[in-house]
Every structure is written in structure tokens, then in C-alpha cells.
Amino acid sequence: MRRKLGIIARSLVVAILFVILFSYAMFQGGFVSWFLFYAFLPFLLYMAAVLIYPVHNWKIERNLSKRMAMGSETIDVEVKLKRKVPFPIYYCIIEEHLPESLKKVDEHLDKYKTMDKADQFYEPRKVKRVVFPWFSKTITYRYQLEKVPRGDHKLKALRIKTGDFFGFVKKEHVYHQESKLLVFPYTRPVKMKDRVYSFEQGASPSFKLNEKNTNMVTGVREYMPGDRFAWVDWKTTAKKNEMMTKEFEQEKSVDMMLILNGVYHPEMSELSFEGAVEFTASLMKEFHKTSSPLSFMSLGDGRKYFPFHQDHAHQQQMQGHLARIRPVGRIPFAQQLEREKSLVPSGVMLMIVSHHLDKEVQVAISKLAKRSKRVVFFYVRPHGQMSFQDHQAVKQMKSQGVVVNVLNEEQLTKQQFEVNT
């Protein structure tokens, strides 16, 4: 309805201008008045032509240089508008409707220098271009999305605006064209320092996290990046004429589980959550390179569990989940840990990454420490927001046998994570 009223209003403007000029020429008479009428007549005709020219039947193509990227990378975008009739268009304004998820910028490691100032993480991106196509049937323009943040981004719409020389007639149309961009969290190497773990019966050395513990060959599979050269089954490789590697039965004593806190909390820092996600992704990548048996679980708006699989597709699924995860959920993290306690196998090494710590979380982790071989807690928190209660909770957890790592600006701005396990 609004569109029809707009067309009617613009038609009236053109008609009124024509009537005014024609009336002036008729009643005034003379060379000058008729010269003005005929001189302005082409512009009136152009206005009328723009008024009836359709801009809603163009074909739109949006091409991204990458469909999958890493946080803080730059994406090149090319938009092509194709039309059948080479009608002369004086100007064309093309405006991209960016989703809210792209109203942020990822300054790579520099964003963690001021973790307590998350507002610097936001930036109102605007993509608006003016082109002068004239008779061109194909209109092309390019732009860049710099420092793209982690997330599942969807470019959904383009707005096209055009009009006459003087701005009396304006036309616009919104094209709904969806393009998806998945940005994975930035990962870095993780240097893990193994500690000697003391059991109640006495001291015993800790198992090595970077060592694949095997006891029985259960089969063979195709060779994958990260497999050790010593695992290659040369006999089967010669038969099939492709690299094959041995599969081993994993000892349960070295199974590991990683849990990420994906629950929103009013006092949380958004950059703390981003740091927790990036550290989780880096940790998973490190264990995948060493083929360590690691399962993963995120607790937020529901439970998402990924059992251990060595194949690349499974790793992509976990990284994709970390790309899309947002801090949501009404059930506190401590309650969810309590609920999942029975599902955590006894005797595993449990690693928990969280952006929030309170008394309830501390109690839940202490209970898990009693049934697990070892619990390692990674607490991502800006140094300036570490309260007295936080320091007390960390101290008490350490006294209960929990290995605690506090990741603040100093650790998150390094090219490599260094943690105790």
C-alpha cells in the first residue's frame, strides 16, 4: 500500500511540473518561455521513464572470497547486479544490510589488552556505495569486511536506490539474497606443563597428555594428518596402494573430557567469553594433533556433547559449534554441572573452561574432583575484575587438589598459551 501511494505521489509531482511549465509557456508566450519548456521537456520525460522503469526484476549475485574464515581475517565481497534493459541510470546507491553479528570487530590479540572495556569490541559497520552505471547492463561493486568476528554470519538483503537528476523521482527496492559466512575462533598453540599428581595412596607420576596411550591394535584406517609415522601399517598400505594407519584400543585411564561454560551471567565480560571460546578451540586442536582421546561438552542453552572421534569431519563439527556458540541459558552453570555429574565417567581427566566463578561453581567442581582422576579449571577473567572472593575461591580449589589456571590479559595477548595441567 505504501509503495503504491509513493508511486502515485511521484507521478503527481511529474504531472504538476509538466502542467506548470506548459501553462507558463502558453500564457506567457514568446521564444524564451517555449525554449524553457522544450529545454526542460527531456528531463520531464526522463523522470516519467524512471518512474515506470522496474528496478525489482534485477538479478543479484553476492560472492564472498571465503565461506569459512578465522577470526580477525578480511573477507572480500563482490556484488553483481544484472538487468535486461540498458536503461540510462544516472546514479545507483547500493546499501548492504549487515547482521548484528557483524557489528563487531576482532582486533586479533589486541582486543584482550583491555578486556574490561568490551564496548571497544563493537563497531557500527556500514556498507554503502554510489555507482554511476548509465547504460551498463551489469553493475559491479566490491567491498571488504575487515576484522570479522567469530560467529555464523548471514548477509540477507541489499537495498537499491536510484532516481532522476534533480531528486524529484526516487525509486528503491530491497533484494533478499542470503550469503553465509562461518568464522571460526582464532586458535594458537597450547604449551601444557604436566604436574606430578599425588594420589591418596602415595605419589605417582602424572600421565602425559601429549602421548597416545595404546594397548591393542583393533583395525586399520586411512592415514590422516596428525597420525604418527610409526602407526603406519605398511603391509595394508602396500595392498591398497594408499597410506593406512593402525587403530588402537584406548586405555580408559587416559580418557579426557573438556567442558565449556556457555551460560550467560549478568556480571560476565563478553571478551572473557570470547577468550574462553578461543582457548577451548586451541586446546581441542592441540589434543587433536596428538590424537589424544578427548571428548567435549558445552553447557548453556541445553547440552551439546561430542564424543571422541579422530576423523577430520568430527573436528570440523566441534569447531563449527564453537564458531556459533553464544552465552545463553537460564539454568546456572553450577546446576548444569551437578546435573551432568552422573554422566561424567569416573577416572577421567576433567578440564573445565569458564568465564564465571562463584561459590556454587566452586562446590560443583569440588564434587567432580572427588570422582575424577584430575580436574583442571581454566578461569578466564580480566585482571582488574578479579575480586577478593575470586582469589579465595581459587586458593580453596587448589587446596582441594584442583589445578587452576587464571587466564587474563597477560596470557590472552600472547601468541602461545602456557598452562598447567
C-alpha positions as CSV (number, residue, x, y, z in Angstrom):
1,M,0.0,0.0,0.0
2,R,2.8,2.4,0.9
3,R,4.6,1.6,-2.3
4,K,1.5,2.4,-4.4
5,L,1.0,5.7,-2.6
6,G,4.6,6.6,-3.2
7,I,4.3,5.9,-7.0
8,I,1.1,8.0,-7.1
9,A,2.7,10.9,-5.2
10,R,5.8,10.9,-7.5
11,S,3.6,10.7,-10.6
12,L,1.7,13.8,-9.3
13,V,5.0,15.6,-8.9
14,V,6.0,15.0,-12.5
15,A,2.5,15.9,-13.8
16,I,2.4,19.1,-11.8
17,L,5.8,20.1,-13.1
18,F,4.7,19.5,-16.7
19,V,1.5,21.4,-16.2
20,I,3.3,24.4,-14.6
21,L,5.9,24.6,-17.4
22,F,3.3,24.2,-20.2
23,S,0.9,26.7,-18.6
24,Y,3.8,29.2,-18.3
25,A,4.7,28.8,-22.0
26,M,1.0,29.0,-23.1
27,F,0.1,32.1,-21.2
28,Q,3.5,33.9,-21.3
29,G,4.2,33.1,-24.9
30,G,7.3,34.2,-26.7
31,F,10.6,32.4,-27.5
32,V,12.0,32.4,-24.1
33,S,9.0,30.7,-22.4
34,W,8.7,28.0,-25.1
35,F,12.5,27.5,-25.1
36,L,12.4,26.8,-21.3
37,F,9.5,24.4,-21.8
38,Y,11.2,22.4,-24.6
39,A,14.6,22.6,-22.8
40,F,13.1,21.0,-19.7
41,L,10.9,18.6,-21.5
42,P,13.7,15.9,-21.9
43,F,14.2,15.9,-18.1
44,L,10.4,15.6,-17.6
45,L,10.3,12.6,-20.0
46,Y,13.3,11.1,-18.2
47,M,11.5,11.5,-14.8
48,A,8.5,9.7,-16.3
49,A,10.7,7.0,-17.7
50,V,12.4,6.5,-14.3
51,L,9.0,6.3,-12.7
52,I,7.9,3.4,-14.8
53,Y,11.3,1.7,-15.1
54,P,11.3,-1.5,-13.0
55,V,14.1,-2.0,-10.5
56,H,12.6,-5.0,-8.8
57,N,13.5,-7.6,-11.5
58,W,17.2,-7.3,-11.5
59,K,19.4,-10.3,-10.8
60,I,21.6,-10.1,-7.8
61,E,24.8,-12.1,-7.1
62,R,26.9,-11.8,-4.0
63,N,30.2,-13.6,-4.0
64,L,32.4,-14.0,-0.9
65,S,36.2,-14.7,-1.2
66,K,35.7,-17.2,1.7
67,R,32.7,-19.0,3.1
68,M,34.7,-20.1,6.1
69,A,37.3,-18.0,7.8
70,M,39.3,-17.5,11.0
71,G,38.6,-14.7,13.5
72,S,40.1,-11.3,12.6
73,E,40.5,-12.1,8.9
74,T,39.4,-9.9,6.0
75,I,36.7,-11.1,3.6
76,D,36.4,-9.6,0.1
77,V,32.8,-9.3,-1.2
78,E,31.8,-8.8,-4.8
79,V,28.2,-7.8,-5.7
80,K,26.9,-8.0,-9.2
81,L,23.6,-6.5,-10.4
82,K,22.4,-7.6,-13.8
83,R,19.5,-6.0,-15.7
84,K,18.0,-6.9,-19.1
85,V,17.2,-3.4,-20.4
86,P,20.2,-0.9,-20.7
87,F,18.1,2.0,-19.4
88,P,20.3,5.0,-18.7
89,I,20.6,5.3,-14.9
90,Y,22.4,8.4,-13.6
91,Y,23.2,7.1,-10.2
92,C,22.6,4.0,-8.1
93,I,23.0,3.7,-4.3
94,I,23.7,0.2,-3.1
95,E,23.4,-0.5,0.6
96,E,24.2,-3.8,2.3
97,H,22.1,-4.8,5.3
98,L,24.7,-6.2,7.7
99,P,23.5,-8.5,10.5
100,E,24.0,-7.6,14.2
101,S,26.7,-10.3,14.5
102,L,28.9,-8.3,12.1
103,K,28.6,-5.1,14.2
104,K,31.7,-6.2,16.0
105,V,35.4,-6.1,15.1
106,D,38.0,-8.7,16.0
107,E,41.3,-6.9,16.7
108,H,43.1,-10.3,17.0
109,L,45.2,-10.4,20.2
110,D,44.9,-6.7,20.7
111,K,41.3,-6.9,21.8
112,Y,42.4,-8.6,25.0
113,K,44.6,-5.7,26.1
114,T,41.5,-4.0,27.6
115,M,39.3,-6.9,28.4
116,D,37.2,-4.9,30.9
117,K,36.2,-2.5,28.1
118,A,34.0,-4.7,25.9
119,D,32.4,-1.7,24.2
120,Q,35.5,-1.3,22.1
121,F,34.6,-4.7,20.6
122,Y,31.6,-3.1,18.8
123,E,31.8,-1.0,15.7
124,P,28.8,0.1,13.6
125,R,29.8,-1.2,10.2
126,K,28.1,0.4,7.2
127,V,28.5,-0.6,3.6
128,K,27.0,2.0,1.2
129,R,28.3,2.7,-2.3
130,V,27.3,5.1,-5.1
131,V,27.8,4.0,-8.6
132,F,27.1,5.6,-12.0
133,P,26.1,2.8,-14.3
134,W,24.4,4.8,-17.2
135,F,23.7,2.2,-19.9
136,S,25.7,-0.7,-18.3
137,K,23.7,-3.9,-18.0
138,T,26.0,-5.3,-15.3
139,I,26.8,-3.2,-12.2
140,T,29.6,-4.5,-10.1
141,Y,30.9,-3.2,-6.8
142,R,33.3,-4.6,-4.2
143,Y,34.0,-4.0,-0.6
144,Q,35.8,-5.6,2.3
145,L,34.7,-6.9,5.7
146,E,37.7,-6.4,7.8
147,K,38.5,-8.0,11.1
148,V,35.5,-10.3,11.0
149,P,34.4,-11.6,14.5
150,R,33.7,-15.2,15.4
151,G,30.2,-16.4,14.5
152,D,27.8,-17.6,12.0
153,H,27.0,-14.5,9.9
154,K,24.2,-14.2,7.3
155,L,24.1,-11.4,4.8
156,K,20.5,-11.3,3.9
157,A,19.5,-8.2,2.0
158,L,20.6,-5.4,-0.4
159,R,18.9,-2.1,-0.8
160,I,19.0,-0.4,-4.3
161,K,18.1,3.3,-4.7
162,T,18.0,5.4,-7.8
163,G,16.3,8.4,-9.2
164,D,16.4,11.3,-11.7
165,F,19.0,14.1,-11.9
166,F,17.2,16.6,-9.6
167,G,15.8,14.1,-7.0
168,F,12.1,14.7,-7.8
169,V,11.7,11.0,-8.6
170,K,13.2,8.3,-6.3
171,K,12.9,4.5,-6.5
172,E,14.2,1.8,-4.3
173,H,13.9,-1.9,-3.8
174,V,15.2,-4.4,-1.3
175,Y,16.6,-7.7,-2.7
176,H,16.7,-10.6,-0.3
177,Q,19.8,-12.6,-1.2
178,E,21.3,-14.7,1.6
179,S,25.1,-15.4,1.8
180,K,26.5,-17.3,4.8
181,L,29.9,-16.8,6.4
182,L,31.2,-19.0,9.2
183,V,34.0,-17.6,11.2
184,F,35.9,-20.0,13.5
185,P,37.6,-18.9,16.7
186,Y,41.3,-18.0,16.3
187,T,43.5,-20.8,17.6
188,R,47.0,-20.8,18.9
189,P,49.5,-23.4,20.2
190,V,49.0,-24.5,23.7
191,K,52.0,-25.4,25.8
192,M,50.9,-27.7,28.6
193,K,53.1,-28.3,31.6
194,D,52.4,-31.7,33.2
195,R,52.5,-31.7,37.0
196,V,53.2,-34.6,39.4
197,Y,49.8,-35.7,40.7
198,S,49.6,-37.2,44.2
199,F,47.0,-39.8,44.9
200,E,45.9,-40.6,48.5
201,Q,47.8,-43.9,48.5
202,G,51.0,-42.1,47.6
203,A,52.8,-40.1,45.0
204,S,52.7,-41.3,41.4
205,P,53.8,-39.5,38.3
206,S,51.1,-38.0,36.1
207,F,50.3,-39.5,32.7
208,K,51.5,-37.5,29.8
209,L,48.8,-35.6,27.9
210,N,50.7,-35.5,24.7
211,E,51.3,-39.2,24.5
212,K,48.9,-41.6,22.8
213,N,48.4,-44.5,25.2
214,T,47.7,-47.7,23.4
215,N,47.5,-51.4,24.3
216,M,45.8,-53.3,21.4
217,V,45.5,-52.9,17.6
218,T,41.8,-53.0,16.7
219,G,42.0,-52.3,13.0
220,V,43.3,-50.0,10.3
221,R,42.0,-46.8,8.6
222,E,43.2,-44.2,6.1
223,Y,46.1,-42.1,7.2
224,M,45.1,-38.6,8.5
225,P,47.2,-35.5,9.3
226,G,48.4,-35.8,12.9
227,D,48.9,-39.6,12.8
228,R,52.4,-40.7,13.8
229,F,54.6,-42.2,11.2
230,A,55.2,-45.2,13.5
231,W,51.5,-46.1,13.3
232,V,51.5,-46.7,9.5
233,D,50.5,-50.3,8.6
234,W,53.0,-50.9,5.8
235,K,51.5,-54.3,4.8
236,T,48.0,-52.9,4.3
237,T,49.4,-49.8,2.7
238,A,51.2,-52.0,0.1
239,K,48.0,-54.0,-0.6
240,K,45.7,-50.9,-1.0
241,N,48.3,-48.7,-2.6
242,E,47.4,-45.9,-0.1
243,M,48.6,-44.8,3.3
244,M,46.9,-46.8,6.0
245,T,47.4,-46.4,9.8
246,K,46.7,-48.6,12.8
247,E,43.8,-48.0,15.1
248,F,44.3,-48.7,18.8
249,E,42.0,-49.5,21.7
250,Q,42.3,-46.6,24.1
251,E,43.0,-47.2,27.8
252,K,40.2,-45.7,29.9
253,S,42.6,-44.3,32.4
254,V,43.8,-41.6,30.0
255,D,40.3,-40.5,28.7
256,M,39.8,-36.8,29.0
257,M,36.7,-34.6,28.9
258,L,36.6,-30.8,28.2
259,I,33.6,-28.8,29.4
260,L,32.9,-25.2,28.3
261,N,30.7,-22.8,30.3
262,G,28.3,-21.3,27.8
263,V,25.9,-19.8,30.2
264,Y,25.2,-16.1,30.3
265,H,25.8,-14.2,33.5
266,P,25.0,-10.5,34.1
267,E,28.5,-9.8,35.5
268,M,30.3,-11.5,32.7
269,S,32.7,-9.8,30.3
270,E,31.9,-10.6,26.7
271,L,35.6,-10.6,25.9
272,S,36.1,-13.1,28.7
273,F,33.7,-15.4,27.0
274,E,35.5,-14.9,23.6
275,G,38.8,-15.7,25.3
276,A,37.2,-18.9,26.8
277,V,36.0,-20.0,23.4
278,E,39.3,-19.3,21.7
279,F,41.2,-21.2,24.4
280,T,38.8,-24.1,24.2
281,A,39.3,-24.3,20.4
282,S,43.1,-24.1,20.8
283,L,43.0,-26.8,23.4
284,M,40.9,-29.1,21.2
285,K,43.2,-28.5,18.2
286,E,46.3,-29.3,20.3
287,F,44.8,-32.6,21.5
288,H,43.7,-33.5,18.0
289,K,47.2,-33.0,16.7
290,T,48.5,-35.5,19.3
291,S,45.5,-37.9,18.7
292,S,44.6,-37.7,22.4
293,P,41.2,-39.2,23.4
294,L,39.3,-36.0,24.2
295,S,35.5,-35.6,24.4
296,F,33.9,-32.2,24.5
297,M,30.7,-30.8,26.1
298,S,29.3,-27.3,26.2
299,L,26.7,-26.3,28.7
300,G,24.5,-23.3,28.0
301,D,21.1,-23.2,26.4
302,G,21.0,-27.0,26.6
303,R,23.7,-29.6,26.5
304,K,25.9,-30.3,23.5
305,Y,28.1,-33.3,23.7
306,F,30.8,-34.6,21.2
307,P,32.3,-38.0,21.9
308,F,35.9,-38.7,21.0
309,H,36.5,-39.3,17.2
310,Q,39.7,-38.8,15.4
311,D,38.2,-38.1,11.9
312,H,38.5,-34.6,10.5
313,A,34.7,-34.2,9.9
314,H,34.1,-34.6,13.6
315,Q,36.7,-32.0,14.4
316,Q,35.0,-29.6,12.0
317,Q,31.7,-30.2,13.7
318,M,33.2,-29.2,17.1
319,Q,34.9,-26.1,15.7
320,G,31.7,-25.2,13.9
321,H,29.9,-25.4,17.3
322,L,32.5,-23.1,18.9
323,A,32.0,-20.7,16.0
324,R,28.3,-20.4,16.6
325,I,28.1,-20.6,20.4
326,R,26.7,-17.6,22.3
327,P,26.4,-17.1,26.1
328,V,22.8,-18.0,26.7
329,G,20.8,-20.2,29.1
330,R,18.7,-19.6,32.2
331,I,19.9,-22.5,34.2
332,P,23.1,-21.6,36.2
333,F,26.3,-23.3,35.2
334,A,26.7,-24.9,38.6
335,Q,23.3,-26.5,38.4
336,Q,24.1,-27.9,35.0
337,L,27.4,-29.3,36.2
338,E,25.5,-31.0,39.1
339,R,23.0,-32.4,36.6
340,E,25.7,-33.8,34.3
341,K,27.8,-35.2,37.1
342,S,26.4,-38.7,36.7
343,L,27.2,-38.7,33.0
344,V,30.9,-37.9,33.6
345,P,32.8,-41.2,33.7
346,S,34.8,-41.9,36.8
347,G,38.5,-41.8,36.5
348,V,38.7,-39.3,33.6
349,M,40.8,-36.2,33.5
350,L,38.2,-33.4,33.5
351,M,39.0,-29.9,32.1
352,I,36.6,-27.0,32.7
353,V,36.8,-23.7,30.9
354,S,34.7,-20.9,32.4
355,H,34.3,-17.1,32.3
356,H,32.4,-17.1,35.6
357,L,33.2,-18.4,39.1
358,D,31.1,-18.2,42.2
359,K,30.6,-20.4,45.3
360,E,28.1,-22.7,43.6
361,V,30.5,-23.4,40.7
362,Q,33.3,-23.9,43.2
363,V,31.3,-26.5,45.1
364,A,30.2,-28.3,41.9
365,I,33.9,-28.6,40.7
366,S,35.0,-29.8,44.1
367,K,32.4,-32.6,43.9
368,L,33.6,-33.6,40.4
369,A,37.2,-33.6,41.7
370,K,36.3,-36.5,44.1
371,R,35.3,-38.8,41.2
372,S,37.8,-37.7,38.6
373,K,41.4,-38.6,38.2
374,R,42.2,-34.9,37.9
375,V,40.3,-31.7,37.4
376,V,41.9,-28.8,35.7
377,F,40.0,-25.5,35.9
378,F,40.7,-22.6,33.4
379,Y,39.2,-19.4,34.6
380,V,39.1,-16.6,32.0
381,R,38.8,-13.2,33.8
382,P,40.2,-9.7,33.4
383,H,42.9,-8.9,36.0
384,G,41.1,-5.8,37.1
385,Q,37.8,-7.7,37.8
386,M,39.4,-10.4,40.0
387,S,37.7,-9.8,43.3
388,F,38.7,-11.0,46.8
389,Q,36.1,-13.8,46.5
390,D,37.7,-14.9,43.3
391,H,41.1,-15.2,44.8
392,Q,39.7,-17.0,47.8
393,A,37.8,-19.5,45.6
394,V,41.0,-20.2,43.5
395,K,43.0,-20.7,46.7
396,Q,40.4,-23.1,48.1
397,M,40.1,-25.1,44.9
398,K,43.9,-25.5,44.7
399,S,43.9,-26.8,48.3
400,Q,41.3,-29.4,47.3
401,G,43.5,-30.8,44.5
402,V,42.1,-28.9,41.6
403,V,44.6,-27.5,39.1
404,V,43.6,-23.8,38.5
405,N,44.8,-21.6,35.6
406,V,43.7,-18.0,35.6
407,L,43.8,-16.6,32.1
408,N,43.8,-12.8,32.0
409,E,45.2,-10.1,29.7
410,E,48.7,-11.2,30.1
411,Q,48.0,-14.8,28.9
412,L,45.5,-13.9,26.2
413,T,47.7,-11.4,24.4
414,K,50.5,-14.0,23.8
415,Q,51.0,-16.0,20.6
416,Q,51.0,-19.2,22.7
417,F,49.0,-20.3,25.7
418,E,51.1,-21.7,28.6
419,V,49.0,-23.6,31.2
420,N,49.5,-26.2,33.9
421,T,47.7,-29.5,33.7
